[in-house]
């Protein structure tokens, strides 16, 4: 009997220890999986990360579930892109029950990409205020996002600031390496215009002197007239690659690729493999 009592007490202690270890982690919610990449890179095993928008789902129209609202309200930090549709419509609902929640817009300090007068020569999906929504697929933006994540984690968990700083510095060195590899891939690229179904690579185009042309028009399939215009423009500019994101069928983009003899390349800018996706995009353009 006594041995059984001691065994039960040991099990209770083990479960309590496991529970304490779980709650020792900093709970961080992020809007999309690319932000998970940055939080896990900077936070390491000190952070437990919850992503709101599932893989393969558009963040422009996504509606968080009641369970996800609860998870956000249990978090210490919520990292937002600051431009996504559901962030604008649901942010108050997501956060109103947790007044101590630290909300961080990771796009802060990223130079906005505008529809007019901008050097990147991008064409496509923007907010009414003229800013491109897709700040994250970019090495320049990546450094800013890493810095904003670092500030948030240090503010929420100052005891582990030294660990976060060291991991941030390592991440920035990795981003520098990715940028060097992309530039090497693209240095001899003759035709620097690409077609994309949903215009998610404007900041990438700006970083590396490329031009992005969007097939999608105001979030919809293009008209017949627009399709013909895109075919003529693509031929004139020597477009060889047509990108289609995994969350979009991209039927119009595939038809244009067939008409111009271009290659359709599937990409996943909403993937948690942020660095691998940038290299994949560069390799696809260089082939």
VEXZA-39468 format. One record per atom (N, C-alpha, C, CB): z, y, x. Coordinates in steps of 0.1 Angstrom, whole numbers, plus 5000, padded with zeros to 4 digits. Glycine has a CB too. Example, Ala and Ser with C-alpha at 12.3 -4.5 7.8 and 13.67 -1.06 7.14 Angstrom:
<atoms>
507849435132;507849555123;507849675132;509049555113;507149785128;507149895137;507950005129;505749945141;
</atoms>
This chain:
<atoms>
500049885008;500050005000;500050135009;501250004991;500950125019;501050245028;499750265035;502250225038;499150155040;497850165047;496750225038;497350025052;496750185025;495750235016;496050385013;495850165002;497250425013;497550575011;497050655023;499050595009;497250605035;496850675047;495250675047;497350605060;494650565043;493150565042;492650665033;492650425039;493250675021;492850775011;493050925016;493650764998;494150945023;494451075028;493351115039;495851085035;492951015047;491951035057;490651075051;491850915066;490251005040;489051035033;489051175027;488750925022;490151205021;490251345016;490151445027;491651365009;490751425038;490651515049;489151525054;491551475061;488451415055;487051415059;486251495050;486551265060;486351475037;485551545027;485851695027;485751495013;487151725029;487551865030;486951935042;489051885031;486951855053;486351905066;484851935064;486551815077;484151835057;482751855055;482451975046;482151735048;483251995036;483152105027;483352245034;484052105015;484352245043;484552365051;483452395060;485852355059;482852295066;481752315075;480552365068;481352185082;480352315055;479252365047;479452515044;479052285034;480652555040;480852695036;481052785048;482152695028;481152725060;481152805072;479752865075;481652725084;478752795070;477352845072;477152975063;476352745068;476353065069;476053185062;474853155052;475553295072;475153175039;474153145029;473153255028;474853115015;471853235030;470853335030;469753295021;470253355044;469353375011;468253355002;467053435007;468653384988;465853375006;464653445010;463653434999;464053395023;462753524997;461753524987;460753414989;461053664985;460153405001;459053315004;459353235017;457753385005;458753125019;458953035031;458753105044;458152915029;457753195046;457653255059;458953325064;456453355059;459653375054;460953435058;461953335062;461453525046;461853215056;462753105061;462553085076;462452975053;461253085080;460953065094;461753165103;459453085097;461753295099;462453395107;463953385106;462053535102;464453355094;465953345093;466453215101;466353325078;465753105100;466152985107;465953005122;465352865103;464953085126;464753105141;465853195147;463353175143;466253295139;467353385144;468753325141;467253515137;468853265130;470253215126;470553075131;470353215111;469552995133;469852855138;470752785128;470552865151;471652695133;472452615124;473652695119;472952495132;473652825121;474752905115;474352945101;474953035123;473052925097;472552975084;472152855075;471453075086;472352865063;471752775053;470852855044;472852705044;469552825044;468552905038;468052845025;467352925047;467952935015;467452905002;466152984999;468452924990;464952914996;463752984993;463552984978;462552915000;463153104973;462953114958;461553064954;463053254954;460453104960;459153074956;458752944962;458153184959;458452834954;458152704959;456752714966;458052604948;456552624976;455252614983;454152594973;455252504993;452952664975;451852644966;451852724954;451652504963;452852814952;452952894940;452753044943;454352874932;452053114935;451853254938;453053334936;450653314930;453553414946;454753504944;454453624936;455253544958;453153654932;452853764924;453353754910;451353794925;453353624905;453653604891;454853504889;452453544884;455453464900;456553364899;457753414891;456953314913;458353324883;459553364876;460653274882;459353344861;461753324888;462853244893;463553164882;463853334901;463953044885;464752964875;466153014874;464652814879;466852974863;468353014863;469152954874;468852954849;468752834879;469452774891;469252864903;468952634893;468052914905;467853004916;468553134915;466353024918;468653184903;469453314902;470953284906;469453354887;471453174903;472853134907;472853124922;473253004900;471853064928;471853044943;471853174950;470752954947;471053274945;470953404951;472353474950;469953494944;472953454938;474253524936;475453464944;474653524922;475153344949;476153274958;475853304973;476153124956;474853374976;474453404990;475153524995;472853424990;475153535008;475753655015;474653755018;476453615028;473353705020;472253785023;471053745015;471953785038;470253845010;468953815004;467853895011;469053844988;466953825017;465853885024;464653885015;465553805038;464154005013;462954025005;461754075013;463254124993;460554055009;459354115015;459354265010;458054035011;459754284998;459854424993;458554464985;460054515004;457554374985;456254414978;455854314968;455254424989;456554204966;456054094958;456354124943;456653964961;455454074934;455654104920;456954074914;454554034912;457453944917;458753904910;459953984916;458953754912;459754034929;460854114935;461054244927;460554144950;459954304923;459954424916;460554414902;458654494915;460154304895;460554284881;461854214879;459454204874;462254134890;463454044888;464654074898;463053904888;464454164906;465454184917;466854214911;465054304926;466954304901;468154334895;468854214888;468054444884;467954134881;468454014875;469053914885;467353944866;468353914897;468753814907;470053854914;467653804917;470353984914;471454024923;472654094915;470954114933;472554114902;473554194896;474954134895;473054234882;475054004896;476353934896;477053934910;476253804890;476453984920;477053974933;476954114940;476253864942;477854204937;477854334943;477954334958;478854424936;478454234964;478654224978;477454174985;479854144982;476454124978;475254074984;474454174992;474254014973;474154145005;473454235013;471954205011;473754205028;471254305005;469754295002;469054365013;469454354988;468154285020;467354345031;465854335029;467754265044;465254445029;463754455028;463254435042;463254585022;462754315045;462254295059;461054365063;462054145061;460354425053;459154505056;459454645060;458254505044;460754685060;461154815064;460654835079;462654835063;460054945082;459654985095;458254925099;460654955106;457654845090;456254805092;455354915087;456054665085;454454955096;453455055092;452655005081;452655105104;452555075069;451855025058;450355025060;452155105046;449654925055;448254915055;447754975042;447754765057;446955085043;446455155032;445055125028;446655305034;444655165016;443255135011;442255225017;443255134996;442655345021;441755445026;442155495039;441555565016;441155525048;441355585060;442155495070;442155705058;442155365068;442955275077;441955205087;443755175069;442455185099;441555135110;441254985108;442255155123;441954915100;441754775100;440554735092;442954705094;439954825084;438754795076;439054675066;437554765085;440054675059;440354575049;439954615035;441854535049;439654515026;439154545013;439854455003;437654535012;440654504994;441154404984;442354444977;441454284991;443354354977;444554364967;445654454973;445054224965;445954554965;446954654969;447754694957;446254774976;448954744960;449754814950;449154934945;451154834955;449654984934;449155114929;449355224939;449755144916;450355214947;450555324957;449755304969;452055324961;448855204969;447855194980;448255104992;447555324985;449455044991;449954955002;449554815000;451454975004;449054755011;448754605011;450054535009;448054565024;450054435001;451254354998;451754255009;450954274985;450754215017;451054095025;451354135040;449754005025;452654175042;453054235055;453254125065;454254315053;453554005062;454053905071;453053835080;454853805064;451753805077;450953725086;450353815097;449753665078;451253855106;450953945117;451953935128;450854095111;451553935140;452553935151;453254065152;451853905165;452554175150;453254305150;454254315139;452254425148;453954275127;454954265116;456054165119;454254235103;455654055125;456653955128;457754005137;455953835135;457454085147;458554145155;459454235147;457954225167;458954315138;459754395129;460554315119;458854495121;459954205114;460754125105;461854055112;459754015099;461654005124;462653945132;463854045135;462053895146;463454165138;464554265140;465354295128;463854395146;464654305116;465354335104;466254215100;464454365093;465754095102;466653975100;467853975109;465853845102;467654005122;468754015131;469854115126;468254055145;469354235122;470354335118;471154275106;469654465114;470454215097;471154165085;472154055088;470054105075;471753955097;472753855100;473953905108;471953745108;473653995117;474754055124;475754135115;474254145135;475154205105;475954275095;476854185087;475154365087;476254075083;476953975074;477853885082;475953895067;477653865095;478453765102;478553815117;477753625102;479353925119;479453985132;480053895142;480254115131;480853795138;481453705148;480453635156;482353615140;479253605150;478253535157;477053615162;477753425148;477353745163;476253845167;475553805180;476753985167;476353765190;475853735203;474753615202;476953695213;475153515193;474253405191;472953455185;474853295183;473053535175;471853585168;471053665177;472353665155;471653755185;470853835194;470053745204;471753935202;470653645210;470053565219;468853485213;471053455225;469053435200;468053365194;466853465189;468553295181;467253585186;466153685182;465353715194;466853815177;465953725206;465153765218;464253645222;466153785230;464753525220;463853405222;462653405212;464653275221;462953435200;461853445190;460853545193;462453465176;461253665198;460353765201;459453725213;461053895205;460053655223;459153605234;458153505229;460053535244;458553425219;457653325213;456453405205;458353235203;456853505198;455853585191;454853645201;456453695182;455353695212;454553755223;453553645228;455353805235;453953525229;453153415234;452053385223;453953285237;452453385211;451453355200;450453465200;452253355186;450853595201;449853705202;448853685213;450653835203;449353655225;448453635236;447453515234;449353595249;447953415228;447053295225;445953335214;447853175219;446353415204;445453455194;444353545200;446153535182;444853645209;443853735215;442853655224;444653845224;443353555231;442553475239;441453405231;443353375247;441953355219;440953285210;439853375205;441753215199;440253495203;439353595196;438553685205;440053675186;438853675218;438253775227;436753785228;438853755241;436053665226;434653655227;433953645213;434253535235;434753675202;434253665189;433253775186;435353665178;431953735183;430953835181;430953895167;429553765184;431053815157;431053855143;432553865139;430253775134;433053985136;434553995135;434954025120;435054105143;433953995111;434254005097;434453865091;433154075089;435453845082;435653715075;435853745060;436853635081;435553645053;435753645038;436953565035;434453585031;437753615025;438953545020;439053555005;440153595028;439453444999;439553454984;440553554980;439953314978;441853544984;442853634981;443253704994;444153564975;443253844994;443253925006;444653925012;442754055003;445053815019;446353805025;446453835040;446953675022;445353865046;445253875061;444954015066;444353775066;445254115058;444954255062;445654295075;445254345051;446954255076;447754295088;447354215100;449254275085;446954095098;446354015109;445054075114;446153865104;444254115104;442954185108;443254305116;442154215095;444254385112;444554515119;445054485133;445554595111;445854375135;446354345148;445254315158;447254225147;444154245153;443254185162;441754235160;443254035160;441654355154;440354425153;439354345145;439854435167;439754295134;438954215125;438754295112;439554075122;437754245104;437554295090;437754185080;436254365089;438554215070;438754115059;438054165047;440354105056;437254075040;436654115027;437154015017;435054105029;437654075006;438253984995;437253944985;439354064989;437253814981;436453764971;437053804957;436253614972;438353774956;439053814944;438953964941;440553764945;438853994928;438754144925;439754164914;437354174920;440754254918;441854284908;442554164903;441354374897;442754064912;443453944908;442653844900;444653974900;441253864898;440453784890;439253734898;439953864877;438553634893;437253584898;436253704898;436753464891;435453714908;434453824908;433353804898;433853834922;432753924894;431653914884;430453864892;431354054878;429353834884;428153784890;427553894900;427053754879;427654014895;427154134904;427954144917;427254264896;429254124916;430154134927;429754014937;431554124923;429553894931;429253774939;427953804947;429053654930;426953854941;425653884948;425853994959;424653934938;426754084956;427054194966;427754124978;427854304960;428654034976;429453974986;428553884995;430553894981;427553814989;426653734996;425753815005;425753654986;425253935000;424454015008;425254075020;423854135000;426454125017;427254185027;427654075038;428554245021;427953955033;428353855043;427253815052;428853725035;426053805047;424853785055;424653895065;423653755047;424754015060;424554135069;425554145080;424554265061;426754105078;427854115088;428053985095;429054155081;427253885093;427353755101;428653675098;427353785115;429053685086;430253605082;430053455083;430753645067;430953395091;430853245093;431953165086;430853215108;433053235084;434353165079;434753225065;435453175089;435053145056;435553185043;436953115041;434553145031;437953195041;439353135039;439753125025;440353225047;440353015021;440852995008;442352945009;440052885000;443253015002;444652975003;444952854994;445553084999;445952774998;446252644991;446652664977;447252564998;447252784973;447652814960;446552864951;448852914960;445352874956;444252924948;443052824949;443753064953;442352804937;441252714937;440052774945;440752684923;439852904944;438852974952;437452924950;439252954967;437152894937;435852844934;434652944938;435652814919;434953074935;433853174938;433753184954;434253314933;434753174961;434653174976;433953064981;436153184982;434052944975;433352824979;431852834976;433952694973;431552894965;430152914962;429453014971;429952964947;430153114975;429653214985;429453144998;430553334986;430453065002;430252995015;429052915015;431552915018;428852845004;427652755004;426352845004;427652674990;426352954998;425153044998;424853095012;425353154988;425853125020;425653195033;425653095044;426653295035;425952965041;426052865051;427352875060;424852865061;428352925053;429652945060;430552825058;430353075055;431652825066;432652715066;433852765057;433152685080;434252675048;435452695040;436652645048;435352635026;437652725050;438852685058;440052715049;438952765071;440852605047;442052615039;443152665048;442452475034;443952765043;445052825050;446252835041;444752965056;447452845047;448652855039;449552965045;449452715041;449253085042;450053195046;451453205040;449353325044;451653125030;453053115024;453853005030;452953105009;453252935040;453952825046;455152875055;452952745055;456152785057;457252815066;456752805081;458352725064;455552745083;455052735097;454252865100;454152605098;454952975101;454353105103;453553105115;455453215103;454053065126;453353075139;452152975140;454353035151;452352855134;451252765134;450052815126;451652625129;450352885115;449352935106;448553045113;449952985093;449153135121;448453235128;447453175138;449353335135;447953075145;447053005155;445952935148;447852905163;446252865137;445152795129;444052895124;445752725117;444453015120;443553115115;442653165127;444253235109;443253185138;442553235150;441553125155;443453265161;441952995155;441152895160;439952875150;441952755161;440152885137;439152875127;438052985129;439752875113;438453105132;437553215134;436753195147;438253345134;437353135157;436753115170;435753005171;437753105181;435952905162;435052785163;433652815160;435552675154;
</atoms>
